[in-house]
């Protein structure tokens, strides 16, 4: 990809940049270097390497789910500022 020509004016237009001739030459050289580095990623032989999301094995850090008795209904509503028909009453926020 490093040898590929690209239109620096088109790229500048896409990025909404107004570049001078000198800036176009400078940016073109920098983009050419970036593309050269990208070509280096193709060099290593990775045929036998298994794809992975992380370099180190990861495991879930959460505890296992366990069924436990829930809070009794009356105890849950005990400290509610307002309740009606066994439910919490909250201020209306939708107009």
mmCIF file as gemmi writes it, N, C-alpha and C atoms, coordinates in Angstrom:
data_model
loop_
_atom_site.group_PDB
_atom_site.id
_atom_site.type_symbol
_atom_site.label_atom_id
_atom_site.label_alt_id
_atom_site.label_comp_id
_atom_site.label_asym_id
_atom_site.label_entity_id
_atom_site.label_seq_id
_atom_site.pdbx_PDB_ins_code
_atom_site.Cartn_x
_atom_site.Cartn_y
_atom_site.Cartn_z
_atom_site.occupancy
_atom_site.B_iso_or_equiv
_atom_site.pdbx_formal_charge
_atom_site.auth_seq_id
_atom_site.auth_asym_id
_atom_site.pdbx_PDB_model_num
ATOM 1 N N . UNK Axp A 1 ? 0.813 -1.188 0 1 0 ? 1 A 1
ATOM 2 C CA . UNK Axp A 1 ? 0 0 0 1 0 ? 1 A 1
ATOM 3 C C . UNK Axp A 1 ? 0.857 1.252 0 1 0 ? 1 A 1
ATOM 4 N N . UNK Axp A 2 ? 2.092 1.126 0.412 1 0 ? 2 A 1
ATOM 5 C CA . UNK Axp A 2 ? 2.969 2.291 0.481 1 0 ? 2 A 1
ATOM 6 C C . UNK Axp A 2 ? 3.237 2.846 -0.905 1 0 ? 2 A 1
ATOM 7 N N . UNK Axp A 3 ? 3.228 1.986 -1.936 1 0 ? 3 A 1
ATOM 8 C CA . UNK Axp A 3 ? 3.502 2.446 -3.279 1 0 ? 3 A 1
ATOM 9 C C . UNK Axp A 3 ? 2.273 3.01 -3.969 1 0 ? 3 A 1
ATOM 10 N N . UNK Axp A 4 ? 1.116 2.892 -3.355 1 0 ? 4 A 1
ATOM 11 C CA . UNK Axp A 4 ? -0.123 3.354 -3.959 1 0 ? 4 A 1
ATOM 12 C C . UNK Axp A 4 ? -0.197 4.871 -3.94 1 0 ? 4 A 1
ATOM 13 N N . UNK Axp A 5 ? -0.554 5.444 -5.077 1 0 ? 5 A 1
ATOM 14 C CA . UNK Axp A 5 ? -0.757 6.892 -5.127 1 0 ? 5 A 1
ATOM 15 C C . UNK Axp A 5 ? -2.152 7.201 -4.6 1 0 ? 5 A 1
ATOM 16 N N . UNK Axp A 6 ? -2.26 8.29 -3.884 1 0 ? 6 A 1
ATOM 17 C CA . UNK Axp A 6 ? -3.564 8.723 -3.409 1 0 ? 6 A 1
ATOM 18 C C . UNK Axp A 6 ? -3.684 10.211 -3.649 1 0 ? 6 A 1
ATOM 19 N N . UNK Axp A 7 ? -4.899 10.67 -3.765 1 0 ? 7 A 1
ATOM 20 C CA . UNK Axp A 7 ? -5.177 12.071 -4.072 1 0 ? 7 A 1
ATOM 21 C C . UNK Axp A 7 ? -5.287 12.856 -2.773 1 0 ? 7 A 1
ATOM 22 N N . UNK Axp A 8 ? -4.239 13.591 -2.434 1 0 ? 8 A 1
ATOM 23 C CA . UNK Axp A 8 ? -4.197 14.332 -1.176 1 0 ? 8 A 1
ATOM 24 C C . UNK Axp A 8 ? -5.245 15.444 -1.173 1 0 ? 8 A 1
ATOM 25 N N . UNK Axp A 9 ? -5.554 16.019 -2.323 1 0 ? 9 A 1
ATOM 26 C CA . UNK Axp A 9 ? -6.582 17.058 -2.391 1 0 ? 9 A 1
ATOM 27 C C . UNK Axp A 9 ? -7.952 16.468 -2.07 1 0 ? 9 A 1
ATOM 28 N N . UNK Axp A 10 ? -8.218 15.248 -2.54 1 0 ? 10 A 1
ATOM 29 C CA . UNK Axp A 10 ? -9.489 14.585 -2.259 1 0 ? 10 A 1
ATOM 30 C C . UNK Axp A 10 ? -9.608 14.286 -0.76 1 0 ? 10 A 1
ATOM 31 N N . UNK Axp A 11 ? -8.517 13.816 -0.157 1 0 ? 11 A 1
ATOM 32 C CA . UNK Axp A 11 ? -8.518 13.518 1.277 1 0 ? 11 A 1
ATOM 33 C C . UNK Axp A 11 ? -8.718 14.804 2.079 1 0 ? 11 A 1
ATOM 34 N N . UNK Axp A 12 ? -8.066 15.883 1.66 1 0 ? 12 A 1
ATOM 35 C CA . UNK Axp A 12 ? -8.222 17.17 2.345 1 0 ? 12 A 1
ATOM 36 C C . UNK Axp A 12 ? -9.66 17.67 2.21 1 0 ? 12 A 1
ATOM 37 N N . UNK Axp A 13 ? -10.259 17.454 1.047 1 0 ? 13 A 1
ATOM 38 C CA . UNK Axp A 13 ? -11.659 17.859 0.853 1 0 ? 13 A 1
ATOM 39 C C . UNK Axp A 13 ? -12.579 17.072 1.783 1 0 ? 13 A 1
ATOM 40 N N . UNK Axp A 14 ? -12.359 15.768 1.899 1 0 ? 14 A 1
ATOM 41 C CA . UNK Axp A 14 ? -13.17 14.938 2.794 1 0 ? 14 A 1
ATOM 42 C C . UNK Axp A 14 ? -13.041 15.393 4.243 1 0 ? 14 A 1
ATOM 43 N N . UNK Axp A 15 ? -11.831 15.832 4.62 1 0 ? 15 A 1
ATOM 44 C CA . UNK Axp A 15 ? -11.579 16.284 5.992 1 0 ? 15 A 1
ATOM 45 C C . UNK Axp A 15 ? -11.909 17.767 6.165 1 0 ? 15 A 1
ATOM 46 N N . UNK Axp A 16 ? -12.403 18.398 5.118 1 0 ? 16 A 1
ATOM 47 C CA . UNK Axp A 16 ? -12.746 19.82 5.151 1 0 ? 16 A 1
ATOM 48 C C . UNK Axp A 16 ? -11.544 20.682 5.536 1 0 ? 16 A 1
ATOM 49 N N . UNK Axp A 17 ? -10.398 20.376 4.905 1 0 ? 17 A 1
ATOM 50 C CA . UNK Axp A 17 ? -9.17 21.118 5.157 1 0 ? 17 A 1
ATOM 51 C C . UNK Axp A 17 ? -8.813 21.947 3.934 1 0 ? 17 A 1
ATOM 52 N N . UNK Axp A 18 ? -8.376 23.154 4.154 1 0 ? 18 A 1
ATOM 53 C CA . UNK Axp A 18 ? -7.887 24.006 3.08 1 0 ? 18 A 1
ATOM 54 C C . UNK Axp A 18 ? -6.365 24.057 3.222 1 0 ? 18 A 1
ATOM 55 N N . UNK Axp A 19 ? -5.678 23.258 2.414 1 0 ? 19 A 1
ATOM 56 C CA . UNK Axp A 19 ? -4.231 23.107 2.552 1 0 ? 19 A 1
ATOM 57 C C . UNK Axp A 19 ? -3.497 23.881 1.465 1 0 ? 19 A 1
ATOM 58 N N . UNK Axp A 20 ? -2.363 24.449 1.844 1 0 ? 20 A 1
ATOM 59 C CA . UNK Axp A 20 ? -1.481 25.071 0.856 1 0 ? 20 A 1
ATOM 60 C C . UNK Axp A 20 ? -0.709 23.961 0.155 1 0 ? 20 A 1
ATOM 61 N N . UNK Axp A 21 ? 0.003 24.326 -0.907 1 0 ? 21 A 1
ATOM 62 C CA . UNK Axp A 21 ? 0.798 23.342 -1.651 1 0 ? 21 A 1
ATOM 63 C C . UNK Axp A 21 ? 1.841 22.683 -0.745 1 0 ? 21 A 1
ATOM 64 N N . UNK Axp A 22 ? 2.491 23.494 0.097 1 0 ? 22 A 1
ATOM 65 C CA . UNK Axp A 22 ? 3.51 22.957 1.011 1 0 ? 22 A 1
ATOM 66 C C . UNK Axp A 22 ? 2.88 21.992 2.01 1 0 ? 22 A 1
ATOM 67 N N . UNK Axp A 23 ? 1.724 22.374 2.551 1 0 ? 23 A 1
ATOM 68 C CA . UNK Axp A 23 ? 1.038 21.498 3.502 1 0 ? 23 A 1
ATOM 69 C C . UNK Axp A 23 ? 0.595 20.202 2.829 1 0 ? 23 A 1
ATOM 70 N N . UNK Axp A 24 ? 0.192 20.278 1.573 1 0 ? 24 A 1
ATOM 71 C CA . UNK Axp A 24 ? -0.201 19.072 0.846 1 0 ? 24 A 1
ATOM 72 C C . UNK Axp A 24 ? 0.987 18.126 0.671 1 0 ? 24 A 1
ATOM 73 N N . UNK Axp A 25 ? 2.142 18.676 0.342 1 0 ? 25 A 1
ATOM 74 C CA . UNK Axp A 25 ? 3.346 17.839 0.185 1 0 ? 25 A 1
ATOM 75 C C . UNK Axp A 25 ? 3.725 17.207 1.525 1 0 ? 25 A 1
ATOM 76 N N . UNK Axp A 26 ? 3.669 18.008 2.592 1 0 ? 26 A 1
ATOM 77 C CA . UNK Axp A 26 ? 4.043 17.516 3.916 1 0 ? 26 A 1
ATOM 78 C C . UNK Axp A 26 ? 3.062 16.437 4.383 1 0 ? 26 A 1
ATOM 79 N N . UNK Axp A 27 ? 1.769 16.693 4.238 1 0 ? 27 A 1
ATOM 80 C CA . UNK Axp A 27 ? 0.766 15.719 4.652 1 0 ? 27 A 1
ATOM 81 C C . UNK Axp A 27 ? 0.854 14.454 3.797 1 0 ? 27 A 1
ATOM 82 N N . UNK Axp A 28 ? 1.126 14.626 2.519 1 0 ? 28 A 1
ATOM 83 C CA . UNK Axp A 28 ? 1.274 13.467 1.636 1 0 ? 28 A 1
ATOM 84 C C . UNK Axp A 28 ? 2.42 12.579 2.071 1 0 ? 28 A 1
ATOM 85 N N . UNK Axp A 29 ? 3.539 13.181 2.452 1 0 ? 29 A 1
ATOM 86 C CA . UNK Axp A 29 ? 4.687 12.407 2.922 1 0 ? 29 A 1
ATOM 87 C C . UNK Axp A 29 ? 4.36 11.696 4.225 1 0 ? 29 A 1
ATOM 88 N N . UNK Axp A 30 ? 3.647 12.379 5.132 1 0 ? 30 A 1
ATOM 89 C CA . UNK Axp A 30 ? 3.286 11.762 6.408 1 0 ? 30 A 1
ATOM 90 C C . UNK Axp A 30 ? 2.322 10.598 6.199 1 0 ? 30 A 1
ATOM 91 N N . UNK Axp A 31 ? 1.349 10.776 5.317 1 0 ? 31 A 1
ATOM 92 C CA . UNK Axp A 31 ? 0.412 9.683 5.04 1 0 ? 31 A 1
ATOM 93 C C . UNK Axp A 31 ? 1.127 8.501 4.386 1 0 ? 31 A 1
ATOM 94 N N . UNK Axp A 32 ? 2.097 8.792 3.559 1 0 ? 32 A 1
ATOM 95 C CA . UNK Axp A 32 ? 2.874 7.722 2.919 1 0 ? 32 A 1
ATOM 96 C C . UNK Axp A 32 ? 3.632 6.922 3.975 1 0 ? 32 A 1
ATOM 97 N N . UNK Axp A 33 ? 4.171 7.6 4.99 1 0 ? 33 A 1
ATOM 98 C CA . UNK Axp A 33 ? 4.85 6.899 6.086 1 0 ? 33 A 1
ATOM 99 C C . UNK Axp A 33 ? 3.886 6.025 6.871 1 0 ? 33 A 1
ATOM 100 N N . UNK Axp A 34 ? 2.698 6.546 7.154 1 0 ? 34 A 1
ATOM 101 C CA . UNK Axp A 34 ? 1.692 5.773 7.891 1 0 ? 34 A 1
ATOM 102 C C . UNK Axp A 34 ? 1.328 4.513 7.109 1 0 ? 34 A 1
ATOM 103 N N . UNK Axp A 35 ? 1.116 4.656 5.817 1 0 ? 35 A 1
ATOM 104 C CA . UNK Axp A 35 ? 0.785 3.493 4.995 1 0 ? 35 A 1
ATOM 105 C C . UNK Axp A 35 ? 1.946 2.507 4.946 1 0 ? 35 A 1
ATOM 106 N N . UNK Axp A 36 ? 3.172 3.023 4.998 1 0 ? 36 A 1
ATOM 107 C CA . UNK Axp A 36 ? 4.341 2.142 5.041 1 0 ? 36 A 1
ATOM 108 C C . UNK Axp A 36 ? 4.37 1.324 6.318 1 0 ? 36 A 1
ATOM 109 N N . UNK Axp A 37 ? 4.042 1.945 7.444 1 0 ? 37 A 1
ATOM 110 C CA . UNK Axp A 37 ? 3.975 1.215 8.716 1 0 ? 37 A 1
ATOM 111 C C . UNK Axp A 37 ? 2.878 0.165 8.672 1 0 ? 37 A 1
ATOM 112 N N . UNK Axp A 38 ? 1.774 0.47 8.012 1 0 ? 38 A 1
ATOM 113 C CA . UNK Axp A 38 ? 0.69 -0.5 7.907 1 0 ? 38 A 1
ATOM 114 C C . UNK Axp A 38 ? 1.131 -1.728 7.106 1 0 ? 38 A 1
ATOM 115 N N . UNK Axp A 39 ? 1.991 -1.52 6.118 1 0 ? 39 A 1
ATOM 116 C CA . UNK Axp A 39 ? 2.508 -2.646 5.352 1 0 ? 39 A 1
ATOM 117 C C . UNK Axp A 39 ? 3.348 -3.579 6.215 1 0 ? 39 A 1
ATOM 118 N N . UNK Axp A 40 ? 4 -3.038 7.25 1 0 ? 40 A 1
ATOM 119 C CA . UNK Axp A 40 ? 4.803 -3.872 8.139 1 0 ? 40 A 1
ATOM 120 C C . UNK Axp A 40 ? 3.944 -4.878 8.891 1 0 ? 40 A 1
ATOM 121 N N . UNK Axp A 41 ? 2.669 -4.56 9.085 1 0 ? 41 A 1
ATOM 122 C CA . UNK Axp A 41 ? 1.769 -5.486 9.778 1 0 ? 41 A 1
ATOM 123 C C . UNK Axp A 41 ? 1.511 -6.749 8.967 1 0 ? 41 A 1
ATOM 124 N N . UNK Axp A 42 ? 1.766 -6.693 7.673 1 0 ? 42 A 1
ATOM 125 C CA . UNK Axp A 42 ? 1.562 -7.859 6.815 1 0 ? 42 A 1
ATOM 126 C C . UNK Axp A 42 ? 2.772 -8.796 6.816 1 0 ? 42 A 1
ATOM 127 N N . UNK Axp A 43 ? 3.897 -8.355 7.343 1 0 ? 43 A 1
ATOM 128 C CA . UNK Axp A 43 ? 5.133 -9.138 7.267 1 0 ? 43 A 1
ATOM 129 C C . UNK Axp A 43 ? 5.17 -10.375 8.154 1 0 ? 43 A 1
ATOM 130 N N . UNK Axp A 44 ? 4.762 -10.328 9.42 1 0 ? 44 A 1
ATOM 131 C CA . UNK Axp A 44 ? 4.902 -11.508 10.274 1 0 ? 44 A 1
ATOM 132 C C . UNK Axp A 44 ? 4.029 -12.666 9.796 1 0 ? 44 A 1
ATOM 133 N N . UNK Axp A 45 ? 4.533 -13.883 9.976 1 0 ? 45 A 1
ATOM 134 C CA . UNK Axp A 45 ? 3.779 -15.082 9.636 1 0 ? 45 A 1
ATOM 135 C C . UNK Axp A 45 ? 2.881 -15.424 10.824 1 0 ? 45 A 1
ATOM 136 N N . UNK Axp A 46 ? 1.59 -15.341 10.618 1 0 ? 46 A 1
ATOM 137 C CA . UNK Axp A 46 ? 0.644 -15.573 11.708 1 0 ? 46 A 1
ATOM 138 C C . UNK Axp A 46 ? -0.303 -16.73 11.392 1 0 ? 46 A 1
ATOM 139 N N . UNK Axp A 47 ? 0.096 -17.589 10.495 1 0 ? 47 A 1
ATOM 140 C CA . UNK Axp A 47 ? -0.761 -18.692 10.072 1 0 ? 47 A 1
ATOM 141 C C . UNK Axp A 47 ? -1.139 -19.636 11.196 1 0 ? 47 A 1
ATOM 142 N N . UNK Axp A 48 ? -0.222 -19.916 12.13 1 0 ? 48 A 1
ATOM 143 C CA . UNK Axp A 48 ? -0.504 -20.863 13.195 1 0 ? 48 A 1
ATOM 144 C C . UNK Axp A 48 ? -0.993 -20.215 14.478 1 0 ? 48 A 1
ATOM 145 N N . UNK Axp A 49 ? -1.233 -18.921 14.458 1 0 ? 49 A 1
ATOM 146 C CA . UNK Axp A 49 ? -1.643 -18.222 15.672 1 0 ? 49 A 1
ATOM 147 C C . UNK Axp A 49 ? -3.168 -18.191 15.746 1 0 ? 49 A 1
ATOM 148 N N . UNK Axp A 50 ? -3.692 -18.63 16.885 1 0 ? 50 A 1
ATOM 149 C CA . UNK Axp A 50 ? -5.135 -18.645 17.061 1 0 ? 50 A 1
ATOM 150 C C . UNK Axp A 50 ? -5.635 -17.219 17.317 1 0 ? 50 A 1
ATOM 151 N N . UNK Axp A 51 ? -6.725 -16.808 16.649 1 0 ? 51 A 1
ATOM 152 C CA . UNK Axp A 51 ? -7.267 -15.469 16.897 1 0 ? 51 A 1
ATOM 153 C C . UNK Axp A 51 ? -7.731 -15.329 18.342 1 0 ? 51 A 1
ATOM 154 N N . UNK Axp A 52 ? -7.525 -14.144 18.908 1 0 ? 52 A 1
ATOM 155 C CA . UNK Axp A 52 ? -7.947 -13.916 20.289 1 0 ? 52 A 1
ATOM 156 C C . UNK Axp A 52 ? -8.341 -12.467 20.474 1 0 ? 52 A 1
ATOM 157 N N . UNK Axp A 53 ? -9.128 -12.219 21.492 1 0 ? 53 A 1
ATOM 158 C CA . UNK Axp A 53 ? -9.551 -10.856 21.789 1 0 ? 53 A 1
ATOM 159 C C . UNK Axp A 53 ? -8.577 -10.178 22.744 1 0 ? 53 A 1
ATOM 160 N N . UNK Axp A 54 ? -7.906 -10.973 23.601 1 0 ? 54 A 1
ATOM 161 C CA . UNK Axp A 54 ? -6.984 -10.423 24.589 1 0 ? 54 A 1
ATOM 162 C C . UNK Axp A 54 ? -5.709 -11.261 24.603 1 0 ? 54 A 1
ATOM 163 N N . UNK Axp A 55 ? -4.62 -10.631 24.943 1 0 ? 55 A 1
ATOM 164 C CA . UNK Axp A 55 ? -3.342 -11.336 24.995 1 0 ? 55 A 1
ATOM 165 C C . UNK Axp A 55 ? -3.275 -12.299 26.175 1 0 ? 55 A 1
ATOM 166 N N . UNK Axp A 56 ? -3.957 -11.973 27.245 1 0 ? 56 A 1
ATOM 167 C CA . UNK Axp A 56 ? -3.962 -12.82 28.432 1 0 ? 56 A 1
ATOM 168 C C . UNK Axp A 56 ? -5.353 -13.403 28.638 1 0 ? 56 A 1
ATOM 169 N N . UNK Axp A 57 ? -5.446 -14.603 29.182 1 0 ? 57 A 1
ATOM 170 C CA . UNK Axp A 57 ? -6.77 -15.17 29.434 1 0 ? 57 A 1
ATOM 171 C C . UNK Axp A 57 ? -7.53 -14.326 30.457 1 0 ? 57 A 1
ATOM 172 N N . UNK Axp A 58 ? -8.813 -14.149 30.199 1 0 ? 58 A 1
ATOM 173 C CA . UNK Axp A 58 ? -9.635 -13.365 31.111 1 0 ? 58 A 1
ATOM 174 C C . UNK Axp A 58 ? -10.797 -14.22 31.585 1 0 ? 58 A 1
ATOM 175 N N . UNK Axp A 59 ? -11.223 -13.966 32.791 1 0 ? 59 A 1
ATOM 176 C CA . UNK Axp A 59 ? -12.391 -14.664 33.306 1 0 ? 59 A 1
ATOM 177 C C . UNK Axp A 59 ? -13.319 -13.639 33.954 1 0 ? 59 A 1
ATOM 178 N N . UNK Axp A 60 ? -14.549 -14.036 34.112 1 0 ? 60 A 1
ATOM 179 C CA . UNK Axp A 60 ? -15.535 -13.148 34.701 1 0 ? 60 A 1
ATOM 180 C C . UNK Axp A 60 ? -15.196 -12.921 36.172 1 0 ? 60 A 1
ATOM 181 N N . UNK Axp A 61 ? -15.213 -11.672 36.602 1 0 ? 61 A 1
ATOM 182 C CA . UNK Axp A 61 ? -14.857 -11.348 37.976 1 0 ? 61 A 1
ATOM 183 C C . UNK Axp A 61 ? -16.084 -11.253 38.877 1 0 ? 61 A 1
ATOM 184 N N . UNK Axp A 62 ? -17.258 -11.469 38.308 1 0 ? 62 A 1
ATOM 185 C CA . UNK Axp A 62 ? -18.474 -11.392 39.1 1 0 ? 62 A 1
ATOM 186 C C . UNK Axp A 62 ? -18.723 -12.715 39.821 1 0 ? 62 A 1
ATOM 187 N N . UNK Axp A 63 ? -19.446 -12.648 40.902 1 0 ? 63 A 1
ATOM 188 C CA . UNK Axp A 63 ? -19.784 -13.862 41.638 1 0 ? 63 A 1
ATOM 189 C C . UNK Axp A 63 ? -20.818 -14.664 40.857 1 0 ? 63 A 1
ATOM 190 N N . UNK Axp A 64 ? -20.936 -15.91 41.198 1 0 ? 64 A 1
ATOM 191 C CA . UNK Axp A 64 ? -21.932 -16.761 40.575 1 0 ? 64 A 1
ATOM 192 C C . UNK Axp A 64 ? -23.322 -16.316 41.025 1 0 ? 64 A 1
ATOM 193 N N . UNK Axp A 65 ? -24.293 -16.444 40.145 1 0 ? 65 A 1
ATOM 194 C CA . UNK Axp A 65 ? -25.665 -16.134 40.519 1 0 ? 65 A 1
ATOM 195 C C . UNK Axp A 65 ? -26.163 -17.204 41.478 1 0 ? 65 A 1
ATOM 196 N N . UNK Axp A 66 ? -26.835 -16.756 42.512 1 0 ? 66 A 1
ATOM 197 C CA . UNK Axp A 66 ? -27.388 -17.69 43.495 1 0 ? 66 A 1
ATOM 198 C C . UNK Axp A 66 ? -28.803 -17.245 43.84 1 0 ? 66 A 1
ATOM 199 N N . UNK Axp A 67 ? -29.699 -18.194 43.915 1 0 ? 67 A 1
ATOM 200 C CA . UNK Axp A 67 ? -31.075 -17.891 44.279 1 0 ? 67 A 1
ATOM 201 C C . UNK Axp A 67 ? -31.128 -17.678 45.782 1 0 ? 67 A 1
ATOM 202 N N . UNK Axp A 68 ? -31.674 -16.538 46.192 1 0 ? 68 A 1
ATOM 203 C CA . UNK Axp A 68 ? -31.807 -16.221 47.612 1 0 ? 68 A 1
ATOM 204 C C . UNK Axp A 68 ? -33.206 -15.675 47.849 1 0 ? 68 A 1
ATOM 205 N N . UNK Axp A 69 ? -33.675 -15.755 49.056 1 0 ? 69 A 1
ATOM 206 C CA . UNK Axp A 69 ? -34.999 -15.186 49.329 1 0 ? 69 A 1
ATOM 207 C C . UNK Axp A 69 ? -34.963 -13.67 49.15 1 0 ? 69 A 1
ATOM 208 N N . UNK Axp A 70 ? -36.043 -13.131 48.595 1 0 ? 70 A 1
ATOM 209 C CA . UNK Axp A 70 ? -36.079 -11.69 48.368 1 0 ? 70 A 1
ATOM 210 C C . UNK Axp A 70 ? -36.627 -10.976 49.592 1 0 ? 70 A 1
ATOM 211 N N . UNK Axp A 71 ? -36.544 -9.662 49.548 1 0 ? 71 A 1
ATOM 212 C CA . UNK Axp A 71 ? -37.021 -8.818 50.634 1 0 ? 71 A 1
ATOM 213 C C . UNK Axp A 71 ? -38.556 -8.909 50.685 1 0 ? 71 A 1
ATOM 214 N N . UNK Axp A 72 ? -39.119 -9.101 51.869 1 0 ? 72 A 1
ATOM 215 C CA . UNK Axp A 72 ? -40.588 -9.136 51.953 1 0 ? 72 A 1
ATOM 216 C C . UNK Axp A 72 ? -41.197 -7.824 51.467 1 0 ? 72 A 1
ATOM 217 N N . UNK Axp A 73 ? -42.357 -7.913 50.839 1 0 ? 73 A 1
ATOM 218 C CA . UNK Axp A 73 ? -43.012 -6.768 50.216 1 0 ? 73 A 1
ATOM 219 C C . UNK Axp A 73 ? -43.211 -5.609 51.205 1 0 ? 73 A 1
ATOM 220 N N . UNK Axp A 74 ? -43.749 -5.885 52.357 1 0 ? 74 A 1
ATOM 221 C CA . UNK Axp A 74 ? -43.998 -4.824 53.343 1 0 ? 74 A 1
ATOM 222 C C . UNK Axp A 74 ? -42.699 -4.187 53.837 1 0 ? 74 A 1
ATOM 223 N N . UNK Axp A 75 ? -41.656 -4.971 53.971 1 0 ? 75 A 1
ATOM 224 C CA . UNK Axp A 75 ? -40.366 -4.426 54.418 1 0 ? 75 A 1
ATOM 225 C C . UNK Axp A 75 ? -39.769 -3.517 53.346 1 0 ? 75 A 1
ATOM 226 N N . UNK Axp A 76 ? -39.942 -3.874 52.074 1 0 ? 76 A 1
ATOM 227 C CA . UNK Axp A 76 ? -39.445 -3.041 50.982 1 0 ? 76 A 1
ATOM 228 C C . UNK Axp A 76 ? -40.146 -1.695 50.954 1 0 ? 76 A 1
ATOM 229 N N . UNK Axp A 77 ? -41.442 -1.671 51.273 1 0 ? 77 A 1
ATOM 230 C CA . UNK Axp A 77 ? -42.211 -0.43 51.244 1 0 ? 77 A 1
ATOM 231 C C . UNK Axp A 77 ? -42.183 0.338 52.566 1 0 ? 77 A 1
ATOM 232 N N . UNK Axp A 78 ? -41.549 -0.21 53.563 1 0 ? 78 A 1
ATOM 233 C CA . UNK Axp A 78 ? -41.564 0.375 54.903 1 0 ? 78 A 1
ATOM 234 C C . UNK Axp A 78 ? -41.066 1.825 54.926 1 0 ? 78 A 1
ATOM 235 N N . UNK Axp A 79 ? -39.981 2.136 54.236 1 0 ? 79 A 1
ATOM 236 C CA . UNK Axp A 79 ? -39.404 3.489 54.263 1 0 ? 79 A 1
ATOM 237 C C . UNK Axp A 79 ? -39.818 4.351 53.073 1 0 ? 79 A 1
ATOM 238 N N . UNK Axp A 80 ? -40.786 3.902 52.282 1 0 ? 80 A 1
ATOM 239 C CA . UNK Axp A 80 ? -41.233 4.68 51.122 1 0 ? 80 A 1
ATOM 240 C C . UNK Axp A 80 ? -41.913 5.961 51.598 1 0 ? 80 A 1
ATOM 241 N N . UNK Axp A 81 ? -41.567 7.11 50.997 1 0 ? 81 A 1
ATOM 242 C CA . UNK Axp A 81 ? -42.205 8.352 51.408 1 0 ? 81 A 1
ATOM 243 C C . UNK Axp A 81 ? -43.702 8.36 51.086 1 0 ? 81 A 1
ATOM 244 N N . UNK Axp A 82 ? -44.08 7.674 49.998 1 0 ? 82 A 1
ATOM 245 C CA . UNK Axp A 82 ? -45.495 7.581 49.634 1 0 ? 82 A 1
ATOM 246 C C . UNK Axp A 82 ? -45.72 6.239 48.967 1 0 ? 82 A 1
ATOM 247 N N . UNK Axp A 83 ? -46.87 5.628 49.287 1 0 ? 83 A 1
ATOM 248 C CA . UNK Axp A 83 ? -47.204 4.351 48.661 1 0 ? 83 A 1
ATOM 249 C C . UNK Axp A 83 ? -48.713 4.249 48.529 1 0 ? 83 A 1
ATOM 250 N N . UNK Axp A 84 ? -49.12 3.468 47.53 1 0 ? 84 A 1
ATOM 251 C CA . UNK Axp A 84 ? -50.55 3.253 47.296 1 0 ? 84 A 1
ATOM 252 C C . UNK Axp A 84 ? -50.726 1.897 46.637 1 0 ? 84 A 1
ATOM 253 N N . UNK Axp A 85 ? -51.682 1.132 47.114 1 0 ? 85 A 1
ATOM 254 C CA . UNK Axp A 85 ? -51.987 -0.193 46.557 1 0 ? 85 A 1
ATOM 255 C C . UNK Axp A 85 ? -50.762 -1.1 46.534 1 0 ? 85 A 1
ATOM 256 N N . UNK Axp A 86 ? -49.898 -0.987 47.506 1 0 ? 86 A 1
ATOM 257 C CA . UNK Axp A 86 ? -48.729 -1.841 47.594 1 0 ? 86 A 1
ATOM 258 C C . UNK Axp A 86 ? -47.609 -1.459 46.638 1 0 ? 86 A 1
ATOM 259 N N . UNK Axp A 87 ? -47.617 -0.238 46.115 1 0 ? 87 A 1
ATOM 260 C CA . UNK Axp A 87 ? -46.599 0.233 45.176 1 0 ? 87 A 1
ATOM 261 C C . UNK Axp A 87 ? -45.991 1.538 45.658 1 0 ? 87 A 1
ATOM 262 N N . UNK Axp A 88 ? -44.799 1.859 45.172 1 0 ? 88 A 1
ATOM 263 C CA . UNK Axp A 88 ? -44.174 3.15 45.451 1 0 ? 88 A 1
ATOM 264 C C . UNK Axp A 88 ? -44.917 4.228 44.636 1 0 ? 88 A 1
ATOM 265 N N . UNK Axp A 89 ? -45.171 5.367 45.248 1 0 ? 89 A 1
ATOM 266 C CA . UNK Axp A 89 ? -45.752 6.502 44.542 1 0 ? 89 A 1
ATOM 267 C C . UNK Axp A 89 ? -44.646 7.518 44.338 1 0 ? 89 A 1
ATOM 268 N N . UNK Axp A 90 ? -44.433 7.891 43.059 1 0 ? 90 A 1
ATOM 269 C CA . UNK Axp A 90 ? -43.377 8.84 42.725 1 0 ? 90 A 1
ATOM 270 C C . UNK Axp A 90 ? -43.981 10.007 41.978 1 0 ? 90 A 1
ATOM 271 N N . UNK Axp A 91 ? -43.31 11.163 41.963 1 0 ? 91 A 1
ATOM 272 C CA . UNK Axp A 91 ? -43.845 12.319 41.22 1 0 ? 91 A 1
ATOM 273 C C . UNK Axp A 91 ? -43.857 12.05 39.718 1 0 ? 91 A 1
ATOM 274 N N . UNK Axp A 92 ? -44.854 12.577 39.059 1 0 ? 92 A 1
ATOM 275 C CA . UNK Axp A 92 ? -44.954 12.453 37.604 1 0 ? 92 A 1
ATOM 276 C C . UNK Axp A 92 ? -43.89 13.326 36.953 1 0 ? 92 A 1
ATOM 277 N N . UNK Axp A 93 ? -43.11 12.739 36.042 1 0 ? 93 A 1
ATOM 278 C CA . UNK Axp A 93 ? -42.048 13.523 35.39 1 0 ? 93 A 1
ATOM 279 C C . UNK Axp A 93 ? -42.302 13.677 33.894 1 0 ? 93 A 1
ATOM 280 N N . UNK Axp A 94 ? -43.305 12.987 33.347 1 0 ? 94 A 1
ATOM 281 C CA . UNK Axp A 94 ? -43.62 13.09 31.923 1 0 ? 94 A 1
ATOM 282 C C . UNK Axp A 94 ? -44.786 14.052 31.769 1 0 ? 94 A 1
ATOM 283 N N . UNK Axp A 95 ? -44.635 15.001 30.888 1 0 ? 95 A 1
ATOM 284 C CA . UNK Axp A 95 ? -45.715 15.966 30.679 1 0 ? 95 A 1
ATOM 285 C C . UNK Axp A 95 ? -46.588 15.542 29.536 1 0 ? 95 A 1
